[in-house]
Amino acid sequence: EAQVTQNPRYLITVTGKKLTVTCSQNMNHEYMSWYRQDPGLGLRQIYYSMNVEVTDKGDVPEGYKVSRKEKRNFPLILESPSPNQTSLYFCATISSMGEVNEQFFGPGTRLTVL
Amino acid sequence: EDQVTQSPEALRLQEGESSSLNCSYTVSGLRGLFWYRQDPGKGPEFLFTLYSAGEEKEKERLKATLTKKESFLHITAPKPEDSATYLCAVQATDDYKLSFGAGTTVTVRA
């Protein structure tokens, strides 16, 4: 079954404590991306990656880092989380860059930073 | 900068009452326009990709159409299970970034 998995699904942490949200896909997709979703603001892209070792900033990259060492994994790193990073986070993949077809989103990670 | 505006913000329908959602967009060159359905607390679920003006796609009670400036998602004879937030996104030819609208929340009453 085609899947995008995220862990953890829920996380409550404190300001300044480094954390990583993992994203893994089993579809061999080249393109992976991270979004945050906030009420009234919709989905905003944080970072994306077109392939291994290729990453680029989205609309709201400040305070986040990513890495793409393997095709299947695309972790999101918050080095020093702050309360304004409390949000619902989604990882997503796209099958092909030539013709964009079906896209898959993960189930989401709800992060609360106190 | 790419912009996507969806209207209305919310739509309340009676079961069987057909309606349309609008997605207006501004993009330098369109690679694709996407429609998603999102249920509360879940990730968006892909519905359609449209690539060029005049294109139409259908899935059950949903039909998406595309012009050079906007897209419509038509819901024909909706049922309560069609209640969800519908998201529109565009991708430009010179950038693989996806830009999303804020969504239209549809509620269908039995």
Contacts between the chains, C-beta under 8 A, distances in Angstrom:
chain1	res1	chain2	res2	distance
A	4	B	43	7.8
A	31	B	96	6.6
A	33	B	98	7.1
A	35	B	100	7.8
A	40	B	102	6.9
A	41	B	102	7.1
A	42	B	87	7.3
A	42	B	100	5.0
A	42	B	101	6.3
A	42	B	102	4.0
A	42	B	103	6.0
A	43	B	44	7.4
A	43	B	87	6.9
A	43	B	89	7.6
A	43	B	100	4.1
A	44	B	100	7.4
A	45	B	97	5.6
A	45	B	98	6.1
A	45	B	99	7.6
A	48	B	96	6.4
A	48	B	97	6.4
A	50	B	96	6.2
A	56	B	97	7.9
A	58	B	97	5.7
A	59	B	97	7.4
A	59	B	99	7.6
A	90	B	43	5.3
A	90	B	44	7.3
A	92	B	43	7.7
A	92	B	44	7.9
A	97	B	96	6.7
A	100	B	31	6.5
A	100	B	32	4.6
A	100	B	34	7.8
A	100	B	49	5.9
A	100	B	91	6.4
A	101	B	49	6.4
A	102	B	46	5.0
A	102	B	49	7.7
A	103	B	34	6.9
A	103	B	46	5.0
A	104	B	46	7.1
A	105	B	36	7.9
A	105	B	43	3.4
A	105	B	44	4.9
A	105	B	45	7.4
A	105	B	46	7.9
A	106	B	43	5.6
A	107	B	42	6.6
A	107	B	43	5.4
A	108	B	41	7.2
A	108	B	42	6.9
A	108	B	43	5.4
